[in-house]
């Protein structure tokens, strides 16, 4: 006697927000950004045995303009940080970042002046994946959890942030973008000087 009995078969009732989030979730295009050992496990995840194509991620994109998911796999050096930020800035909104492995998430065993102690000092991170290196099954699990997060994102907040040129986080973050932290005992890093050195 309800509404579903009066509607013909093949009609879906949903909101535009849920439909848009479902299409975004079902067609993630990851950017290739493998920096160390974790990249081997990331490549294994794309192989036929694990088949990322089941989750709408058929091919890793070589161009950041065609990608909406950056999987940072491995340690990020101070010299690579501006490149990472540049690739992130070239990605179109909406975009998500997955930090794969202990080195990308917190610097890992490399607690020295040359390694950024967590990629979240350079770009905002949506999902952290622990392990050294994490297994392909763990990466697939993290991607599925990211799918759930994408499905719960409000549509208007992300659109307003994109027009303002800012990135909205579902969880409050104290990260200041574009400013790299200095490791203990060294002077603070100047991002503009690092970028000027790469030109």
VOGU-3710 file (C-alpha; in Angstrom, 3 decimals, decimal comma):
1> xxxxxxxxxx> 0,000/0,000/0,000  3,078/2,206/0,080  4,599/4,417/-2,581  6,866/1,672/-3,920  3,811/-0,396/-4,934  2,385/2,464/-7,005  5,592/3,159/-8,942  6,481/1,052/-11,994  9,509/-1,254/-11,902  12,856/0,327/-12,725
11> xxxxxxxxxx> 12,320/3,584/-10,838  14,902/4,568/-8,230  14,168/7,001/-5,446  17,253/8,854/-4,244  18,650/12,331/-3,831  20,849/14,073/-6,362  23,587/14,181/-3,730  23,557/10,396/-3,294  23,517/9,845/-7,066  26,478/12,172/-7,636
21> xxxxxxxxxx> 28,431/10,619/-4,762  27,682/7,129/-6,097  29,049/8,041/-9,547  32,160/9,582/-7,982  32,682/6,504/-5,832  32,225/4,130/-8,760  34,680/5,904/-11,063  37,784/6,874/-9,103  40,856/7,435/-11,256  44,064/7,106/-9,196
31> xxxxxxxxxx> 47,193/9,070/-10,074  50,486/7,209/-10,143  52,657/8,575/-7,345  54,792/5,701/-6,122  57,916/6,797/-4,271  59,317/3,666/-2,612  58,544/0,076/-1,598  54,809/0,677/-1,160  54,552/1,423/-4,877  55,276/-2,257/-5,619
41> xxxxxxxxxx> 52,263/-3,274/-3,532  50,184/-0,556/-5,197  51,107/-1,938/-8,636  50,290/-5,458/-7,439  46,831/-4,249/-6,445  46,215/-3,166/-10,030  47,273/-6,576/-11,386  44,751/-9,293/-12,379  45,005/-11,154/-9,071  43,431/-8,285/-7,100
51> xxxxxxxxxx> 41,741/-6,448/-10,015  41,009/-2,861/-9,041  38,692/-2,751/-12,061  35,998/-4,268/-9,838  35,864/-0,972/-7,967  35,813/1,334/-10,996  39,573/1,979/-10,977  40,601/0,329/-14,218  43,831/2,176/-15,023  46,222/4,375/-13,055
61> xxxxxxxxxx> 46,378/7,784/-14,703  49,690/9,317/-15,703  48,243/12,830/-15,903  47,026/14,500/-12,695  44,380/16,359/-14,701  42,643/13,034/-15,366  42,904/11,746/-11,791  40,812/12,350/-8,706  42,577/10,041/-6,224  46,233/10,392/-5,299
71> xxxxxxxxxx> 47,751/7,357/-3,607  51,007/8,556/-2,040  52,969/5,328/-1,662  56,287/5,665/0,142  58,454/8,268/1,806  58,310/11,898/0,660  61,632/13,719/0,594  61,956/17,469/1,124  62,804/17,879/-2,569  59,790/15,821/-3,671
81> xxxxxxxxxx> 57,308/17,730/-1,476  56,842/20,706/-3,870  56,370/18,273/-6,771  53,751/16,381/-4,762  51,945/19,633/-3,999  52,101/20,711/-7,648  50,572/17,429/-8,819  47,885/17,729/-6,148  47,051/21,279/-7,272  46,740/20,101/-10,898
91> xxxxxxxxxx> 44,094/17,528/-9,989  40,503/18,605/-10,613  37,982/18,838/-7,781  36,715/16,713/-6,167  39,971/15,001/-5,233  41,026/12,623/-2,516  44,407/11,612/-1,077  45,286/8,219/0,378  48,525/8,008/2,359  49,853/4,467/1,847
101> xxxxxxxxxx> 52,377/3,071/4,291  54,047/4,257/7,458  56,633/6,362/5,605  53,994/8,427/3,799  51,838/8,726/6,906  54,475/9,658/9,509  57,954/9,462/7,994  58,385/5,868/9,180  61,888/4,876/10,189  63,330/7,887/8,333
111> xxxxxxxxxx> 63,299/10,451/11,137  65,835/12,820/9,615  66,145/16,170/7,876  65,640/14,799/4,347  62,199/13,203/4,789  58,878/14,968/5,380  57,404/13,500/8,562  53,990/12,786/7,091  52,491/13,720/3,753  49,721/15,594/5,580
121> xxxxxxxxxx> 52,209/18,443/6,026  52,104/18,956/2,252  48,585/17,960/1,119  45,358/17,174/3,003  44,948/13,424/3,524  41,571/11,685/3,473  42,677/8,169/4,410  45,752/6,760/6,191  46,875/3,204/5,477  49,434/1,746/7,935
131> xxxxxxxxxx> 51,936/-0,981/7,149  55,478/-1,400/5,897  54,517/-2,060/3,150  50,759/-2,612/3,377  49,418/-5,688/1,591  47,235/-5,241/-1,509  44,242/-6,455/0,504  44,800/-3,578/2,934  44,879/-1,071/0,067  41,618/-2,473/-1,303
141> xxxxxxxxxx> 40,075/-2,214/2,175  41,225/1,417/2,460  39,742/2,187/-0,965  36,422/0,637/0,093  36,451/2,766/3,263  37,177/5,800/1,093  34,141/4,816/-1,012  32,014/4,922/2,147  33,456/8,330/3,030  32,702/9,643/-0,474
151> xxxxxxxxxx> 29,093/8,437/-0,182  28,656/10,452/3,039  30,174/13,709/1,744  27,834/16,682/1,410  27,633/17,944/-2,154  27,185/21,654/-1,440  30,147/21,975/0,939  32,590/20,623/-1,652  31,140/22,791/-4,424  31,377/25,948/-2,288
161> xxxxxxxxxx> 34,958/25,093/-1,340  35,910/24,545/-4,986  34,550/27,947/-6,002  36,408/29,608/-3,122  39,615/27,813/-4,083  39,751/25,986/-0,758  39,481/22,358/0,224  36,839/21,296/2,720  37,685/18,587/5,205  35,056/16,455/6,888
171> xxxxxxxxxx> 37,322/16,261/9,926  38,833/19,468/11,262  42,501/19,686/10,379  45,297/21,905/11,630  47,386/21,415/8,488  48,686/24,546/6,831  49,058/23,870/3,156  52,187/24,865/1,283  54,355/25,134/4,404  56,632/22,226/5,197
181> xxxxxxxxxx> 57,604/21,570/8,809  61,267/21,698/9,649  62,701/18,577/11,272  64,050/19,014/14,784  67,328/20,916/14,882  67,163/22,391/11,355  65,907/25,744/10,059  62,346/25,949/8,688  61,899/25,023/5,013  60,955/27,762/2,548
191> xxxxxxxxx> 58,625/26,222/-0,076  59,053/29,127/-2,505  62,831/28,662/-2,456  62,448/24,918/-3,045  60,103/25,498/-5,977  62,459/28,094/-7,454  65,260/25,530/-7,344  63,242/23,094/-9,498  62,766/25,584/-12,346
//
